[in-house]
């Protein structure tokens, strides 16, 4: 990728700046290395899977790959302060944790409209979404019946700092806020009405649930907390997660993918397997993100880097690259965005290499997407309305070429050559033979061309205007 990235993983805040094109590969290697270290914490690939386990069907994989372009949304109580999701609680002061843990009392996104979100995704040419049903902080964006320990601000007298904070037990979900909307329900209904794929992110670890204080990033981490020291606590942690996943699998219709994140410790692997099998039984064709699930996972998510090609050694499974559009996963005021061209460039690159791309975009605390985000997404959608044939339903065709990126139809009888920028005059394309017809998407113009061995020599008139901004597509029929 050509754009400078920012990533925050574990307790590391890494800012990569001042890089030119010559140093970009080193930057991506460094970022990928940090992601690899983070993933190792939840890497269960060394554990075998049961012989009777069934992955998602081939049809589910095909449908997912056909969609190609998705919306990844981080939204929660952290948005109230414009924070990087749950991560600012790491190593934070007790006072800040009290502030963070009581944000549910002021989170009131009265301008949220699920249908507007779905319409924006459709305008952008996106075909599916993944939404944070529950992030690491344990706050549920859906109507859960589980209960958990929670902080609540209850002012009394002249108390210093943020006021009196007490412990209580509640569902800790959107239903306790002033808004009282089941966000997951409204989003799944709105996106499904537009025939879009439904995806839910769910954090296996919960930094708020006292019964998960085995996690080092937990707000009340206890290194002495083990299954032997408190078997009842461990049992309650698993029971709550089992109930929440049951709710997500049964209350929101067909789910196309679960973006699981982090993982339970290896000491609870047998319980993890039970959870996976339960979700698989309830949602037999849902694709599972690999993180924390080992070989039970169906796909992986290159994060903050793009594969160099379909044979990139870091790839183990079918993949979708994910990257935030700003400098964090969640919305921040006055954020810096990578630009509309970056979104389209990343999508084309992923499609040519055989993967999907999800742009991480996030709404403001009031439930609206800012104007820059909306404008940039609709610009991408405008390009896809002309050239989407080269993206949707295609498969990768990775060829080392300085001028074009390629995709192909499933039967390999149609090749799409995507060229950044508009170019007239003579064009040569190598390693393609037996061509019958060539056209330019978005035009009625037929360029002059001839086959010379395995090379195409083609010419586009100077009098032809570009059919779209950023890139044009040659449709080559064999």
Buried (B, 14 or more C-beta within 10 A) or exposed (E): BEBBBBBBBEEEEEEBEEBEEEEBEEBBEBBBEBBEEBBEBBBBEEBEBEEEEEBBEEEBBEBBBBBBBBBBBBBBBBBBBBBBBBBBBBEBEEEEBBBBBBBBBEBBBEEBEBBBBBEBBBBBBBBBBBBBBBBBBBBBBBBBEBBBBBBBBEEEEEEEEEBBBEEEEEBBBBBBBEBEBBBBBBBBBBBBEEEBBBBBBBBBBBBBBBBBBBBEBBBBEBEEBBBEEBEEBBEBBBEBBBBBBBBBBEBBEEBBBBBBBBBBBBEBBEBBBEBBBBBBEBBEBBBBBBBBBBBBBBBBBBBBBBBBBBEBEEBEBBBBBBBBBBBBBBBBEEBEBBBBBBBBBBBBBBBBBBBBBBBBBBBBBEBBBBEBBBEBBBBBBBBBEBBBBBBBBBBBBBBEBEBBBBBBBEEEEBBBBBBBEBEBEEBEBBEBEEBEEBBBBBBEEEBEBEEEEEBBEBEBEEEBEBBBBBBBBBBBEB
